[in-house]
Structure formats: C-alpha cells, structure tokens
Amino acid sequence: MTEVARSLRVLLLVGSAVNEFYADLSRLYAADCLDAVADPERYELSVAHVSPDGSWCFPADLRPQIIAAAPRVGLGEAVTQLQARGLDAVVPQMFCVPGMTQYRALVELAGIPLLGNPADVMALGAHKARARAVVAAAGVAVPDGELLRAGEQPGLTPPFVVKPVDTDNSLGLALVREHAELAAALRAAFVESDEVLVERYVELGREVRCGIVVRDGELVGLPLEEYAVHPESKPIRLHDDKIRTGTDGGLGLVAKDAEHAWIVDVEDPLTAVVHEAAKACHRALGCRDYSLFDFRVDPDGQPWFLEAGLYCSFARSSVVAVMAAAAGLELPELFETVLTGSLARRRK
C-alpha cells in the first residue's frame, strides 16, 4: 500500500520578549503570512506566541483576544510542546533582538529546521556597526562612521546620520546638519540603544533596497525597490515612513504606493551594480535562504551600504515578498522555495 504524503507541520514563532510594540508588529506581519500561505493540502500551520514577560502560549489564531485567552506556559514546557508536535519547520516572526537571535537559536537547538538566517547571522546583521565592518572588508562601499557609547562625542563633522546601533524601523534615527542638532539626536538615539552609530550622510542620489533569494543553490537578485526621498523635504526615511499607529492604538504598515515606494525597472543600470554589492554582502555575512540590504546611491551612481535586514515575514507587504512577486515569484512559491531549502539542510 502506498503511503499518502502528509501535509508539512509548520509553526510561526510570533511575539516579542522585549515589549508590546515588537509583539504587535510581529502579530501584524504573522497574521498576514498565515492568510497568504494557507494551503491545507501542503501545510498544517500553527502558532506559538511569546510575551514580553517571557511566557508562551499556543493560540488557535492571531486575533488579540484569542492570544489573551490562551493558556500560558513557561519556557521549559514550551520547548517540550514544540518538540512533541513533530514540526517540520519553524518560521521566525519575532523582530526584537532576542527574538531574532536567542529564540532562533532555541528552535535550532531543539532540532527543528528554521526558515531563514540562523541566530549568529541575525546577531551580526542586527548590529549595524559590525555588519558594515564585515561587508566593508568584502569590498562593499560603506560611508565613514564611528561607534559611540554614552558620554562620547563624534569626530565626524556634519552632516551625518545618528542611529541606534541595533534597532529596526528607524527608531531613534536623525539627520544632523548642524552641530546644534547633535545633543538632541544623541539623546533620542541612546534611549533606544546603549551604542550609537554616527555615519557620514551620503547626498542623494537615490535610496534602494535589494533582496536576494537562494534558489537551487544560486543567489538570485530580485528587482530593486526604490523609496521616495528628496534632498530637502525627505533626505532620510524615518520611523513614520515605515510603521504608524492607527486611531485604535494598533500598528499599521505605511501604504506602499507610488508615493512611498516602487519597483525599479530591471533594465535600469543601477540594478546590476546593486545586485553585485548585495550578493557580496550576502556571502560576507554568511546569509542563507534570503537576505535584504539597504543602499544609498550618491549623485554619481555609487551605492553605499546602509544596513542589513536579514528576515522575511512572508506577509504580502514584506519587502522580499513584494520584490519576488515583481520577478514573477509569487508569495506561495517564495515560501515553498525557502521551506524546501530549509528541509534540504535537515536532510544533509
């Protein structure tokens, strides 16, 4: 008798070990992922949710009231449940630093395949100063910069960008054009992190993101996404350009229309140049499955590495998913491609 292949048991690891902002951001993306990749014949999807107090739950879905009502368990019992479920893979959906590092390591330590980059690569990519040092050593252009700790002052002269070294979504980011603006910028940045990166401002130019997907062992550069920036009115992209709080207090994603972002024509000469730089970044940082990099392009057409975003939420609004769709790789196929790569690593 021929054995009927069962659907793959795939769990989304959601929430935050840090605060409710990251927990809600995670839930927002993960809920869309659940809807977008749902295919009962292929996948048996489930959820594990981590709260800022360290407790876990396994809700039936990601509605806030369902999460709130789900029974809470500690770390030990949570790991026991994860291992008992016979999972084929885990999709990491946590955006806080512990979620991107410690919790990914926990999943792999439990022997469960993890989609995307492992904990050590995520830790490297999340620390902007270390990531830029690694890609610079691989020959990728990076702006002059320096790392500050509390009480230290930059040696660079304005204009420069002040950014917390390990936060995402432009929290605490500021452009300093005059020295009088520095103190306030440093105060805001140190609220978000113990270390602050000060980086020479690269004049516009353009600003683009480049996604890389691994298909059959090959690095494939996706169509670039370009962002609406302007030398005077919008010299850098701030937090409100990415995430906004709605009237109900919940988080919402900023609309990705032609006013905010657009896909660059693959025939644009910039595409090949940025693809080359992004692939060098991917290799240098030790990425797997996929990667995402921000570049500032100066008026001479030279791309400068800004930072790495080494995750994909597999939501329809996720940047890697949008880029892949523009290349004809729709989200369900992208998800299957990455999942296949993850399962292949387990077999090896």
Protein Blocks (a to p, Z undefined) as FASTA:
>chain_A
ZZddddddddddedjfkbmmlmmmmmmmmmmmmmmmgcfklpccddddddfkopacddfb
lcfklmmmpccddfklmmmmmmmnopabdcdfbfbfklmmmmmmmmmmnopacehjdfkl
mmmmmmmklmmmmmmmnopacdddddddehiacfbdcddddddfkbghhioiacdfbfkl
mmmmmmmmmmmpmbdcddddddehjddddddddeehiacddddddddddfklmmbccfkl
mbccdfkopacdddddfkloccddfklmklmmmmmmmmmmmmmnopahiacddddddfko
pacdfbdcfbdehiaklmklmmmmmnopafklmmmmmmmmmmmmmmZZ
